[in-house]
Amino acid sequence: MRVWTFLHILSMFLSVTASLGGDWLLLIAIRRRDLEAMRAARSVWGSVEAFGFTTLFLGIAFGLIAAVVSDLDLTQGWLVAAYVLVGSGILLGLAFGPYHKRLVAALDASDGDRPSPELSVLLASPRPRVATALSSLFLVLIVADMVLKPF
């Protein structure tokens, strides 16, 4: 059981580092309107996103295996809360996807270090701030739920 728990925790830390770390770096670049930083990050966004989702789903699988081999009741309140929070985080990531695609397209269409009118609108949008704040909140709640098991 300890191996599965370790793999679960490791996978989830890797997923959070890739996904939420990338979100924070993107948010900082957007707030600074630093097109050069966004272009540099753009070259690895796809790989980081794929790594984040892969390690997320591996972490979920390892967590379920750890729960089953340790005879945990998978319907305990704290586990159900974790399912809801993780599902909400996944939905948030999917909802942010169209904005991200428009941002990348507008970034590619902008020359130099001056944003196009379309990119300026996207950079002024509250979406990345809201998405990053909610993702961070979900992370804090999931960790608290996993550690404290309040339900």
C-alpha positions in Angstrom: 0.0 0.0 0.0 2.8 2.4 0.8 4.2 2.2 -2.7 0.8 3.1 -4.2 0.4 6.0 -1.8 3.8 7.3 -2.6 3.2 7.0 -6.3 -0.2 8.8 -5.8 1.4 11.7 -3.9 4.4 12.0 -6.3 2.1 12.0 -9.3 -0.1 14.6 -7.8 2.8 16.9 -6.9 4.2 16.6 -10.4 0.8 17.4 -11.9 0.3 20.4 -9.7 3.8 21.7 -10.4 3.3 21.4 -14.1 -0.3 22.6 -14.3 -0.6 25.3 -11.6 3.1 26.4 -12.0 2.4 26.9 -15.7 -0.8 28.9 -14.9 1.1 31.2 -12.5 3.9 31.8 -14.9 1.4 32.6 -17.7 -0.5 34.9 -15.3 2.7 36.8 -14.4 3.6 37.2 -18.1 0.0 38.4 -18.9 0.0 40.9 -16.1 3.4 42.2 -17.2 2.2 42.2 -20.9 5.5 40.4 -21.6 5.0 39.0 -25.1 8.6 37.7 -25.2 8.0 35.6 -22.0 4.7 34.3 -23.4 6.4 33.3 -26.7 9.1 31.5 -24.8 6.6 29.7 -22.7 4.4 28.9 -25.7 7.1 26.6 -27.0 6.6 24.2 -24.1 2.9 24.8 -23.2 1.7 21.7 -25.0 4.2 19.4 -23.4 3.7 20.8 -20.0 -0.1 20.6 -20.3 0.2 17.0 -21.5 2.6 16.1 -18.7 0.2 17.7 -16.2 -2.8 15.8 -17.4 -0.9 12.5 -17.7 0.4 12.8 -14.1 -3.0 13.9 -12.8 -4.7 10.8 -14.2 -1.8 8.5 -13.1 -2.2 10.1 -9.6 -5.9 9.4 -9.6 -5.3 5.8 -10.6 -2.6 5.3 -8.0 -4.8 6.9 -5.3 -7.7 4.6 -6.2 -5.3 1.5 -6.1 -3.9 2.7 -2.7 -7.5 3.1 -1.4 -8.6 -0.3 -2.6 -5.5 -2.3 -1.3 -5.9 -0.6 2.1 -9.6 -1.5 2.2 -10.8 2.1 2.4 -14.4 2.7 1.8 -14.4 4.7 -1.5 -17.6 6.5 -0.4 -16.2 8.1 2.7 -17.0 11.8 2.8 -13.5 13.1 2.5 -12.9 10.9 -0.6 -16.2 12.1 -2.2 -15.1 15.7 -1.4 -11.8 15.0 -3.2 -13.6 13.5 -6.2 -15.7 16.6 -6.5 -12.8 19.0 -6.0 -10.6 17.2 -8.6 -13.5 17.0 -11.0 -14.1 20.7 -10.6 -10.4 21.4 -11.2 -10.5 19.3 -14.4 -13.7 21.1 -15.6 -12.0 24.5 -14.9 -9.0 23.5 -17.0 -11.3 22.4 -19.8 -13.2 25.7 -19.6 -10.0 27.7 -19.7 -8.9 25.8 -22.9 -10.7 28.0 -25.5 -9.3 31.2 -23.9 -5.8 29.7 -24.0 -6.2 28.7 -27.7 -7.3 32.2 -28.6 -4.4 33.7 -26.6 -1.9 31.5 -28.5 -3.4 32.4 -31.9 -3.4 36.1 -31.0 0.1 35.9 -29.7 1.3 34.2 -32.9 -0.4 37.0 -34.9 1.2 39.8 -33.0 4.5 41.2 -34.3 7.4 42.3 -32.0 6.6 43.3 -28.5 3.4 45.2 -29.2 0.2 43.2 -28.8 -2.4 43.2 -31.6 -5.9 44.7 -30.7 -7.2 41.1 -30.3 -4.3 40.1 -28.0 -4.8 43.3 -25.9 -8.4 42.3 -25.3 -7.3 38.8 -24.2 -4.6 40.2 -22.0 -7.1 42.5 -20.2 -9.5 39.6 -19.6 -10.1 38.5 -16.0 -10.2 34.9 -17.1 -6.5 33.9 -16.3 -6.7 35.6 -12.9 -10.0 33.9 -12.0 -8.8 30.5 -13.3 -5.5 30.7 -11.5 -7.2 31.8 -8.3 -9.7 29.0 -8.5 -7.1 26.4 -9.3 -5.0 27.5 -6.4 -8.1 27.4 -4.1 -9.0 23.9 -5.3 -5.4 22.8 -4.6 -5.5 24.1 -1.0 -8.9 22.5 -0.4 -7.8 19.2 -1.8 -4.6 19.1 0.3 -6.6 20.1 3.4 -9.1 17.4 2.6 -6.5 14.7 2.1 -4.5 15.6 5.2 -7.3 16.5 7.6 -10.0 14.1 6.3 -12.7 16.3 7.8 -15.8 14.4 6.5 
